[in-house]
Amino acid sequence: MQEGRYISYGGGGTQTATITAGGLDPASSPSYQTVFSEEYNGTAWTEVNEISEGRIDCTTFGTSTAALLVGGGTGPGSPATVTSVESWNGSSWSSGTAIPTARQEMAGWGLSTAGAIVGGSQDSNPTMTAETQEWNGSSWSDVATRAIHRYNRSGGAGTSNDAFIAGGQSPSPSPVQYSDCVELYDGSVWSSGPDMPTSRELVGSADSLNTGTDAAMIFGGYSPPASPATSIEYSDNITSASFHNIEVTSLTGDGSQF
């Protein structure tokens, strides 16, 4: 990248066309208010027009030509956590529709016309939220509450009606826990999914751009006393099970695997 930074979560796009912005750069002044924005074309990073409001702990989703940068923190102390949203049109950032409640360190996924954010915290008032807020291209709405409150960037990927969230940090049970739990979202409610092999927070996540959970993964993160170098792919395919009855509409092969 052209400008080093961290605590800038997510990006809009794919491995060959991505936009990302914000983050913390200790070398800049003030370091919390990083406004840098860069595009990746599959080969190199290029600086593009900056965001209007520098921030860390924000989340970004969408594509390299149409993305949203949501929430985050602008500095230590009140009113550090913000509700502001910025929209990317492929050449510049502009103010978008604010989220209903200020938050940072949340997970997010989707497109600029249909996405969601979940979880997070407020820096100036250290409280965690389990709320999910969906974006329909023009407004935000509260849609569901997760079973477990968590913050510190749990990984999220998928679509507005087929997504998962994994890892993060939860204050309950005490003491603070680094989470290995996974929850699944179907567009209406959250349900428990299979636990990850290792607990971790501050993770990265990726999917195949609006294809749901079947092509998604998380990677990196922090799991005391080390930072895992491993990536974990999520699969919603059933490889083995026992059924009393099963009804199918199509079957490939001779059925011997059953």
N, C-alpha and C positions, 0 to 999 in steps of 0.2 A: 504494500500500500504506500501511497505518497505521504500520508500523515499517520504516525503511530498513535494508537488509542486503544482503550479497552473499556469494558462495561458498556458496550454498544451492542444490543442484542438483536440478532436477526438481520435480514436483508430481503429485498424484494427481487425475485427472479429465480434464475437457474444457475447451474455451474458455468454457463457460457455467457450469461447476461444478467448482471446483478447491480442493484443500487443499495448503498448503505450510508448511514450518516450518524452524527453525534458520537458520544463516548467521552471518556476521560483521557486527557493528555497531560501528564504531569509537567511537561515542558512548556505548555502554554499558560497564559495568564488572562483570566482565572481558569484553572485547569478544568473546573466543572462545566464550563460553558463552551464546550467544543462544538463548533458549527460546521466542521468539515463534512463534506459529502463527496463520495467517490463512486464511480461506476467501474465494473469489471466486464470485459468483453470476451473472457475465456483465455486471454493471454496476459493482459496487463491492466493495472488500475489507473484511472484518470480522474483528476479532480474536476468536479462539476460545480454548479451553483450551490452555495451554502444554504443550510436551513436558517430560518429566521431567528429561532430561539435555541441557543445551545443547551444541551442536556445530556445526562447519562441515564442508564437504567431504563431506557425507552425500548419499545419493541417496534419492529418494522415488518410489514408483510405486503404482498402484491407481486408485481412484475417490475422489470427494469424500466418500463415506460409508464406504469400506473401503479403507484404504491402509496401506503400510508405509514407515517411515523407517529407513534401514539404515546402520550404520557411521558413519564420519566421524572428526573429530578434536575433542578437547575442549580443547586448548591446546598451546602449543609445548613440546617436550620430552617425555620418557617419563613416563607411558604415554599419550601424546597420542592415538594411533589406537585406536579401540575396536571391539569386536565387537557391542555392544548394538544391539537393534532395538526400535522402538516401533510399536505398532499403533493405527490410528485407526478408530473405529467410527461416525463421524458426529457425535460430541459430545465425546469425550475420547480422550486417548492412554493406552496402558497398555504394560507391558513385554511384549515378544514373544520368540520364540526367537532366540538370538544366532547370528550367522554363525560358521562354523568358524574363520576366520582374520581378525584385525583388518585393516581396510583403509579407505582413504578415496580420494577423487578417482576413483571407479569409475563406470561406466555401469550403468544399471538400467532394466528395463522389465517390463511385465506387470500382473497383477492381484494382489490380496491373497491369492488362492487358487492362483495359478500365475504365477510371475515368475522373474526371474533377475538376477544382477549379474555383471559381468565387469571384469577389469583392476583398476587402482588401485595404491596404494602405502601404505607405512607411514612416518609422519612421524618417529617416534623412531628408526627404522632404515631409511634411505632405500633401500628395495628395491621393485622393481616386480613385479607378478604378472601372469601371463597366464591364470590360472585362471578358469573359469566355474562359478558355483554357482547351482543351481536351487532354487526354493522351491515346494513342492507344497501349501502350506496348513497344514502341520504341522511340516516339517523341511527343512533345507538339505542338499544333496548336491553333491559335485564331479562334474561331467559332461564337461567338455571343456577343452582348453587351446588358446588362440589361437596363431597363428604369431608374432605380434609383441607383445612386452611394451610396454605403454603406460600412461600415467597422465595427470594434469592434465585430467581430464574429457573423454574422448572421448565423442562423442554416441552414444547407443544408443536404439533404438526397435524395436517389433515385439511378438511373442508368445514364449512359451517354446519354440516350434518353428519360428519364422519371424522372424528378427531380423537387424539389422545393427549394426555399430559403426563409427564414422568419426572420423578425426582423432585428437587427443590429442598427447602428447609421448612420444617414445621415446629411450632412451639409446643405442640401437644403430642404425645405425653411429655412431661418435663423429665429431664432437661431437654433442651433443643435437640431435635433429631434431624439427621441428614436422611432424606427419604429415598426408599427404593420402590415406593408404591406407584402404580400406574392406574389412571382412571380413563374411561372411555366415554365419549360424548356422541349421542346420536341426533343432535339437533334439538332435543327436548330435555333429556335427563342425563346425569352422569352415573356410571356404574363402575364397579371394581374390575380392573384388568389384571393380567399376570405381572407379578413383581419383577423388577429388573434384577440381574445377577448381583449388582453392587449398588449401594446407596451413593448418591451424588447430588450436588447442587451446582448452580452456575453453569449449566450445560448448554451446548449448542444443539440445534435440531434442524432437520431438513426433510422435505418431501418432494414429490415429483410434480409440484405445482398444480394443486387443485384436483388430485387424484385420490384423496382419502388416505386412510391409515395404512393401506396395504403396501405402500412404497415409501415408508418413512423411517427415520432413524434419529438417534441422539448420539452425541459424541462429546468427548472431553469432560470438563467440569472439575469439581473439587470434592474429594472424599477423604477427610483427614485420616492419616497424616500426609496424603499424597494427592496428586492430580492424575486421574486415570487417563491413559493414552488410548484406551479402547473405544470403539464405536459399537453401538448396539442397534441392530435392525429390528423393527417391529413387524410381525406377521400375524394376520388374522386368519390364516388358513388352519383348518383342523387337520392334524396329521394322524391322530388316533382317538378313538372314542367308542363307547358302547351305547347302542340304541335299541329300544324295544321295537320301534317301527321307524322307517325312514322313507320319505317320498321325494323323488327327484323328477325333474323335467327333462334332463339330458344326462348322459353318462358316456364318458370317453374311456375306451379300453374294454377289457373283457370282465371287469368287475372283480378280478382275482385279489385286488388289494383290499377288498372288503371281507 
